[in-house]
Amino acid sequence: MMATMKTPMHRRRFLRGGGVCLGLPIFEAMMPTARAASVKTSRPVKRMICLTNNYGVYQKAFFPDQHQSGRSYDLPPTLKPLERHRDDFSVFSNLDHGLTGGHACVPTFLNGIRPDMAAGFPEGNISMDQKAAEFVGAATRFSSMTLKVKEHNQVSFTSAGVQVPAIDVTEMYRKLFLDEGAASKEQERRRLQRHGSILDVVLDQAKGVNRKLGRRDQEKFEEYLDSVRSLERKIGQKQPWLDRPKPDTELKEPVPQRQTAEEMKIMMELMAVAIETDSTRVMTLASGFANGDFGLQGGYHGFSHHGERPDHTEALQKIEGNQIAQMALLIDLLKSKEDPLNGGTLFDHTMILYGCGMATGTHSCRNMPLVLAGGGFKLGEHRVMPAREPHRLKACNLLLSMLQNFGLEVDRFGTSTGTLAGLEWS
């Protein structure tokens, strides 16, 4: 008796409705795929802030002496602005994503996966901040905010591999505090209703697709439908925000400043207020350099190819020292504000990560600059991780630890091999 052959289902298959199409997931009938899970917990409300640049750091001024591990280490010049917060941050040596590619690794800071590698991973190259944003959902007005000061933000990616556009200080202020007019609200309400109608059509057509699948593919398809229903719920959750007034503020609408340090200070203040008002719990900021900053003439990229020339390395220390000084200011602001949701201060439940996917401007991606600050972690150390193969650890282990601290029940993220030992949290 001849065995019955199944006709393979083509990947280019969509559910359509209202002029919009949604691609089907990859079933066994197409190719194998792995599963991922994300479950909310009842932990305290957490916040996550990521700070980055696109050129790495001058490592000789950033990293402590490799022989000084633990709590007794000398702060290097670039990290000096964090002196007053010494017990509340740790710096890591010998952590990276194990990648090569120079500037192509800048987008890997928060996921460990170059965009050209994304197809080989179950969740693509979704970045840690957007993974956290999915977890937050519509609990806040903005599930995340992607920000910029004098530089494009290249590190935030959705699960679909889409780079999230960044906004400057003016746009951030308007999103936080300016209420849209009645016409704009009505337009947004209609947009949400239209998307809801499209999903209704998609779910109706899904019944026909489901009948053509085998048992295991039906299970996979049910997971896909759960994600569609989740999107449907998110649309329903967003609608109430249209009629909720935004918080009041005495701050005047800012404009981008000529000097990066001045604009960064404004951004730090806005970020602290965004946390204080619970407008968002996830923010990512990329910052750069403007010609004329600190009396310097040139560009960040040019300085980063320093060749150990003193004028270039001194310029990098001023640029990167300012980035760390702004991080210290943000910690000051969060420590000074009460946490209305958890008690204590806002800093007590806020994680702040500084780093870059390309470790140095000379295109090396080895030994990424990574500084973690925040409440809930065991910090205050120079963590010297194993430097030699096969004992080196992936930076994604640190990202996974942060996601778990944020409340996600996940056991893998990106290229992680586990969480980072010694980062106990509460």
C-alpha positions in Angstrom: 0.0 0.0 0.0 1.5 3.3 -1.0 1.9 5.8 1.8 -0.1 9.1 1.5 2.2 12.1 0.9 1.4 15.4 2.5 1.6 18.5 0.2 4.1 20.8 1.9 2.8 24.1 2.9 4.6 27.1 1.4 6.1 29.7 3.8 4.6 32.6 1.8 1.2 32.0 3.2 -0.8 34.9 4.8 -4.0 35.6 6.6 -5.5 38.7 5.0 -8.1 41.3 6.1 -8.7 45.0 5.6 -5.7 45.4 3.3 -3.3 44.1 5.9 -1.7 40.6 5.9 -0.1 38.7 8.8 2.5 36.0 7.9 2.0 32.6 9.4 4.5 31.1 11.8 6.9 28.5 10.5 5.4 25.0 11.1 7.0 21.6 11.0 5.5 21.3 7.5 7.9 24.2 6.5 10.9 23.8 8.8 11.7 23.1 12.5 11.4 25.9 15.0 12.0 26.3 18.7 9.7 27.5 21.4 10.0 30.5 23.7 8.1 31.4 26.8 7.4 34.5 28.7 5.2 34.5 31.8 4.5 37.5 34.1 5.1 37.2 37.8 4.0 39.1 40.9 7.4 40.6 41.7 7.8 44.3 42.5 7.5 46.8 39.7 10.9 47.1 38.0 12.4 49.6 35.5 15.1 49.2 33.0 17.3 51.8 31.4 20.0 51.1 28.8 22.7 53.7 27.9 24.9 53.3 24.8 27.0 54.9 22.1 28.0 53.7 18.7 31.8 53.6 19.0 32.7 51.7 22.2 35.2 53.2 24.6 38.9 53.8 25.0 39.5 50.7 27.1 42.7 51.8 28.8 40.8 54.6 30.6 37.6 52.5 31.2 38.6 49.2 32.7 40.1 48.7 36.1 43.3 46.8 36.5 42.6 43.1 35.7 44.4 42.1 38.9 42.0 44.2 41.0 38.9 42.2 41.3 36.1 42.4 43.9 35.3 45.5 45.9 38.9 46.8 46.4 39.8 48.3 43.0 41.0 51.7 41.8 38.4 53.5 39.7 39.8 54.2 36.2 39.6 57.8 34.8 36.4 57.3 32.7 34.5 55.8 35.6 35.5 58.5 38.1 32.2 60.3 38.0 30.5 57.2 39.5 32.7 57.4 42.6 29.8 58.6 44.8 27.8 55.6 43.8 30.5 53.1 44.2 28.5 50.6 46.2 25.6 50.7 43.6 27.3 49.6 40.4 29.6 46.9 39.1 32.0 47.0 36.1 32.6 43.8 34.2 35.8 42.7 32.4 36.0 40.0 29.7 32.3 39.8 28.8 31.3 40.1 25.2 29.1 38.4 22.6 31.9 36.5 21.0 31.2 38.3 17.7 33.3 40.0 15.0 32.3 42.6 12.5 33.2 46.0 13.8 30.4 48.5 13.3 28.0 45.6 12.4 28.2 44.6 16.1 26.9 47.9 17.4 23.3 46.7 17.0 24.1 43.5 19.0 24.5 45.3 22.4 21.2 44.2 23.8 20.8 40.9 22.0 24.1 39.3 21.1 22.9 38.7 17.5 23.8 40.5 14.4 20.8 41.3 12.2 22.1 39.0 9.5 22.1 36.2 12.0 18.6 36.7 13.3 16.8 34.1 11.2 18.7 31.4 13.0 17.2 32.2 16.4 13.7 31.5 17.7 13.0 35.1 18.7 15.2 36.7 16.0 17.3 39.6 17.2 14.8 41.1 19.6 16.7 43.4 22.0 16.5 43.1 25.7 14.7 46.4 26.1 11.9 45.4 23.6 11.6 42.0 25.3 11.0 43.8 28.6 8.6 46.2 26.8 6.5 43.2 25.6 6.3 42.1 29.2 5.2 45.5 30.4 2.6 45.7 27.6 0.0 48.4 28.2 0.6 48.6 32.0 2.1 52.1 31.2 1.3 54.6 28.6 4.5 53.7 26.7 5.7 50.2 26.9 9.2 51.6 26.1 10.9 54.8 24.9 13.8 54.7 22.5 15.8 57.9 22.8 18.7 59.7 21.2 21.1 62.6 21.8 23.4 63.6 18.9 23.4 60.0 17.6 21.1 57.4 16.0 19.9 54.6 18.2 20.9 51.3 16.5 20.3 48.8 19.4 16.5 48.5 19.8 14.8 45.8 17.7 11.3 44.2 17.9 10.7 40.5 17.6 10.0 41.1 13.8 13.6 42.5 13.5 12.3 46.1 13.0 14.7 48.8 14.4 12.7 51.0 16.8 12.9 54.7 15.8 14.4 57.0 18.4 13.1 60.4 19.6 15.0 63.5 20.9 14.3 65.6 24.0 11.6 67.7 22.3 9.7 64.7 21.1 10.0 62.9 24.4 8.7 65.9 26.3 5.6 66.1 24.0 4.9 62.4 24.3 5.1 62.6 28.1 3.2 65.8 28.8 1.3 67.2 25.8 -2.2 65.9 25.3 -3.4 65.4 21.8 -6.4 67.3 20.5 -9.8 65.8 20.2 -9.3 65.2 16.4 -6.0 63.3 17.0 -7.6 61.2 19.7 -10.5 60.3 17.5 -8.1 59.4 14.7 -6.1 57.1 17.0 -9.4 55.6 18.3 -10.4 54.7 14.7 -7.0 53.3 14.0 -7.3 50.9 17.0 -10.8 49.9 16.0 -9.6 49.2 12.4 -6.8 47.0 13.7 -9.3 45.2 15.9 -11.5 44.5 12.9 -8.6 43.2 10.9 -7.7 40.8 13.7 -11.3 39.6 13.7 -11.0 38.7 10.0 -7.7 37.0 10.6 -9.0 34.9 13.4 -12.0 33.9 11.3 -9.8 32.8 8.4 -7.5 30.9 10.8 -10.2 28.3 11.3 -9.8 27.1 7.7 -6.1 27.0 8.0 -6.2 25.0 11.2 -8.2 22.1 9.6 -5.3 21.5 7.1 -2.6 21.1 9.7 -1.3 18.0 11.5 -1.5 17.6 15.2 1.9 19.1 16.1 1.4 22.0 13.6 -2.0 22.7 15.2 -0.2 23.1 18.5 2.2 25.5 16.9 -0.6 27.3 15.2 -2.5 27.7 18.5 0.6 29.4 19.9 0.5 31.8 17.0 -3.2 32.5 17.5 -2.4 33.2 21.2 0.0 35.9 20.0 -2.8 37.3 17.8 -5.2 37.3 20.7 -2.5 38.9 22.8 -2.2 41.7 20.2 -6.0 42.0 20.4 -5.8 42.4 24.1 -3.1 45.0 23.8 -5.3 47.1 21.4 -8.1 46.9 24.0 -5.6 48.0 26.7 -4.4 50.9 24.8 -7.8 52.5 24.2 -8.3 53.7 27.8 -5.0 55.6 27.6 -6.6 57.9 25.0 -8.9 59.4 27.5 -6.5 59.5 30.5 -4.9 62.9 31.0 -1.1 63.0 30.9 0.8 64.2 34.0 1.3 67.9 34.7 4.8 69.4 34.7 6.5 72.6 35.5 9.2 71.8 33.0 9.3 73.9 29.9 9.5 72.2 26.5 13.2 71.7 25.7 14.9 71.9 22.4 18.1 70.1 21.3 21.1 71.9 22.6 24.3 72.8 20.8 26.4 71.1 23.5 25.9 67.3 24.0 26.4 67.6 27.8 23.6 70.2 28.1 21.2 68.1 26.1 22.1 65.0 28.0 21.3 66.7 31.3 17.9 67.6 30.0 17.4 64.0 28.8 18.4 62.6 32.2 15.8 64.8 33.9 13.1 63.7 31.5 14.0 60.1 32.0 13.8 60.4 35.7 10.3 62.1 35.4 9.2 59.4 33.0 10.0 56.8 35.7 8.5 58.9 38.5 5.2 59.3 36.7 5.2 55.6 35.6 4.8 56.8 32.0 7.2 54.0 31.0 9.4 51.4 32.7 11.8 50.8 29.8 14.1 53.3 28.2 17.1 53.1 25.9 19.3 56.1 25.0 22.1 56.4 22.5 24.3 59.4 22.8 27.1 60.8 20.7 29.3 63.9 20.2 28.8 67.2 18.5 31.8 69.1 17.0 32.8 71.7 19.5 31.9 69.7 22.6 34.5 70.2 25.4 36.4 72.5 23.0 37.2 69.6 20.7 37.2 69.8 16.9 36.5 66.7 15.0 34.1 63.7 15.0 33.5 60.8 17.4 34.3 58.3 14.7 37.6 60.0 13.9 38.6 60.2 17.5 37.7 56.5 18.0 40.4 55.5 15.5 42.9 57.0 17.8 46.1 55.1 17.1 47.1 55.9 20.7 47.6 59.6 19.7 47.3 61.6 22.9 45.0 64.3 21.5 42.5 61.6 20.3 42.6 59.4 23.5 42.1 62.5 25.6 39.2 63.5 23.4 37.6 60.0 23.9 38.0 60.3 27.7 36.2 63.6 27.7 33.3 62.2 25.5 33.0 58.9 27.4 33.6 60.5 30.8 30.6 62.8 30.1 28.4 59.7 29.3 29.4 58.2 32.6 28.8 61.6 34.4 25.3 61.7 32.9 24.7 58.2 34.2 25.8 59.3 37.7 23.4 62.3 37.4 20.5 59.9 36.5 21.3 57.8 39.6 21.3 61.0 41.7 17.9 61.9 40.3 16.4 58.5 40.9 17.8 58.3 44.4 16.2 61.6 45.2 12.7 60.6 44.3 10.3 58.4 46.3 8.9 55.3 44.6 5.1 55.5 44.8 4.7 51.9 43.7 7.3 50.0 45.7 8.3 52.3 48.5 11.9 53.5 49.0 13.5 55.4 46.1 13.0 55.0 42.4 16.6 53.8 42.1 15.9 50.8 44.4 14.0 49.1 41.6 15.7 50.5 38.5 18.4 48.8 36.5 20.8 51.0 34.5 23.1 49.3 32.0 25.9 51.2 30.2 27.7 49.6 27.3 28.2 49.1 23.5 28.2 46.1 21.2 31.4 47.2 19.5 33.9 47.4 22.3 36.3 49.9 20.8 36.2 52.3 17.9 39.1 50.3 16.3 36.4 47.7 15.4 37.2 45.2 18.1 34.2 43.6 19.7 36.1 41.8 22.4 35.7 42.8 26.1 32.6 45.0 25.8 32.4 48.0 28.2 29.6 47.0 30.6 28.6 48.8 33.8 25.5 47.8 35.7 23.9 49.9 38.4 20.6 49.7 40.3 18.8 48.3 43.2 18.0 44.7 43.7 21.4 43.4 42.6 24.5 42.5 44.5 26.9 45.2 43.1 29.9 47.3 44.1 32.5 45.2 42.4 34.9 44.8 39.6 33.8 41.5 38.2 36.8 39.9 36.3 35.3 37.1 34.2 37.3 34.3 32.7 39.4 35.6 29.8 40.4 32.4 28.0 38.4 30.0 25.9 36.5 27.8 26.6 35.7 29.4 29.9 34.7 32.9 28.6 31.1 33.8 29.3 28.6 35.5 27.0 27.4 39.0 27.7 23.9 37.7 27.1 24.2 35.9 30.5 24.1 39.4 32.0 21.2 40.4 29.8 19.3 37.2 30.9 19.9 38.1 34.6 18.5 41.5 34.0 15.4 40.1 32.3 14.8 37.7 35.1 15.2 40.5 37.6 12.7 42.5 35.6 10.2 39.8 36.2 10.3 37.6 33.1 10.3 33.8 33.6 12.7 33.0 30.8 15.7 30.6 30.9 17.4 31.8 27.7 17.9 35.0 25.9 19.9 35.6 22.7 23.1 33.5 23.0 23.0 33.1 26.8 24.2 29.9 28.4 22.7 30.7 31.8 22.5 33.7 34.2 25.5 35.4 35.5 26.5 34.0 38.9 27.0 36.3 41.8 24.3 38.8 40.8 21.8 37.8 43.5 18.7 40.0 43.4 15.6 40.7 45.4 
